[in-house]
């Protein structure tokens, strides 16, 4: 177990050097994903998204992606794909309820 934790930390440090995330986003990813390896993979996928889509790399969009992912790598991929297709749909999914009432503002930290 200790070895997995250390490998996860090494991956996180590598990713941290590749991409700067707001502290609250970084913390939520590490909290939501079950293992350090999953969190590191999620952060790596997000780093690739930011590198390839800098116009979509606002903290708000990244918070929406993390919230929608809810600790699931498949949901993370779906949220990223939705952001690429139409980031406004992602915001609605993350910030509004089924009655289209705003329930959170992810312009603010978690």
N, C-alpha and C positions, 0 to 999 in steps of 0.2 A: 504494500500500500504506500509506504513512504517513497519508494522509487517512482510510482505513478504521480505522486504529488510533486516531486522534484521535477520530473519531466514536464508536467503541466506548467509549473512555474517557469521553467526554461522557455517553453513555447510562448507563454504570456509575455515574458520579457522580450523575446524576439519580436513579437507582434507589436508590443508597446513601442519599440524603437521604430517600427515601420509606420505607425499611424498614431496620431494623437487623438484620443477620445476624451470627451468631457468625463470628469471623475465619476459622475453619477451613472453615466452610460456604462463605463467600464465595470463599475461595481454591480450594476444590475445584471449584466451578462454573467459575471462570475457567480452571482447569487442564484440566478435562474437555471443555469445549465448544471446538470447533475454531477458531472465530473470535471476536474480541471482540463482534461483532454477535450471534452465537448465544448467547454467555454473557450479554450484556445482555438479550436476549429471554428467556432462561431465568430470569434474576433478576427480570425484570418479571412473568413468569407466576407466579413464586413470591410476589412481593409482592402480587399480586392474590389469590392463594390465602390468604395470611396475613390480608389485609384482610377477606376474606369469611368466614374460618373461624378466628377467633382462638383458639377452643378446641383447634384442631389445630396450633397454631403453635409447639409445643415444638421445641427444637433437635434432639431425638431424631427426631421425625417429619420435620423438614426434612432431616436427614442421611440418613434412609431414602429420602426422595424423590430426593435427589441421587445416592445410591449406585445406586439402581435405574435412574435415568435414564441413567447411564453415558455422558454426553455426547451424548445423542440427544433431540431435542425431542419426538418422538412418544412415546418412553418416559417422558419427564418428564410429559407430559399423562396417560399411563396411570397413573403412580405417584400423581399428584395425585388423579385420579378414584378410585383405590383407597383413598387416605387418606380421602376424603370418604365413601366407601361403608362401609368398615370399616378403620380405621387399624391394627387388630391384624393383619389380613392383610398389610398393607404391612410391618409390623415383622417378621413371619415371613419374608416374601420377602427382606428386606434383611439380617436377622441370622442366619438359620438355613440349614443346607444341606438337601440332598434327604433326608437321614436324620433330619431334625428335630432336629439337634444345633446348638446355638448356636455360631456361628463368629466372631461379632463383637458388640460392645456399642456401639451408636451413641448411647448416653447420654453416651459419652465422645467427645472430639474425634477427627477423622480422624487 
